[in-house]
Amino acid sequence: MRRIWRNHWKSIIWAIFILVLCSIPGNQINKVKIIDIPQFDKFVHFFFYFVFTLLLISENNKLKLQKNVTVDAILIAASISLGYGGIIEIMQKELFINRGADIWDMVANTIGFLVAAISYRSVNKVTDRYI
């Protein structure tokens, strides 16, 4: 368990962050809207899963120091990121107050994953292998 935490603490913290924000009751979100842009929540979903995927790939990538990426790291990130997104949507429909599942949220999550997977090598180079 300690090894899992040591190797994956960034993605675990980010997953908790996603869970907390996605569990806020729907009627409370409208009270704290900072930006009133139509469909802004889709951008938020994209951003959440873009960052989550980058972290997951980085934590599972054996070629990070060579500024490359393994297929295994992308497949692991895909299963965790997209699976987690699906679970969050189900929880929003079934458990969370004044929330509902939205297929377009899953589309935004998936696009966030795809953009992160495609851009990982560039991000890794720019961040000097930090990500």
C-alpha positions, 0 to 999 in steps of 0.5 A, spaced: 500 500 500 505 504 501 508 503 494 502 505 491 501 511 495 508 513 493 508 512 486 501 514 485 499 520 490 498 525 485 493 521 481 490 519 487 489 526 490 487 529 483 481 523 483 479 525 490 479 532 488 474 530 482 470 526 486 469 532 491 467 537 486 463 532 482 459 531 489 457 538 490 449 538 490 447 541 483 443 547 487 449 549 490 453 549 484 449 555 481 450 559 487 458 559 486 458 560 479 464 564 477 464 564 470 457 564 466 459 561 460 454 556 456 456 549 457 462 551 461 462 544 465 464 540 459 470 544 459 471 543 466 470 535 465 475 536 459 480 539 464 479 534 470 480 528 465 486 531 461 490 532 468 488 526 471 490 522 464 497 526 464 498 524 471 496 516 470 500 516 464 506 519 468 506 514 474 505 508 469 510 510 464 517 506 464 520 510 458 518 517 462 526 519 463 527 517 455 521 522 454 517 517 451 511 513 453 509 506 453 503 503 450 501 500 457 501 506 460 496 509 456 492 503 456 492 503 464 490 511 464 485 509 459 482 504 463 482 508 470 481 515 467 475 513 463 472 507 468 473 513 474 469 518 469 463 513 468 463 511 475 462 518 477 457 519 472 453 513 475 454 516 482 451 523 480 445 519 478 444 515 483 447 518 490 449 525 489 443 530 491 441 534 485 445 531 480 444 527 474 448 523 469 450 526 462 453 523 456 456 529 454 460 529 460 463 522 459 464 525 452 468 531 455 472 526 459 473 522 453 476 528 449 480 530 455 483 523 455 485 523 448 488 530 448 492 528 454 494 521 451 496 524 444 500 530 447 503 526 453 510 526 450 510 533 448 508 535 455 513 531 458 518 534 454 516 541 456 516 539 463 523 536 463 520 529 465 516 532 471 510 529 468 
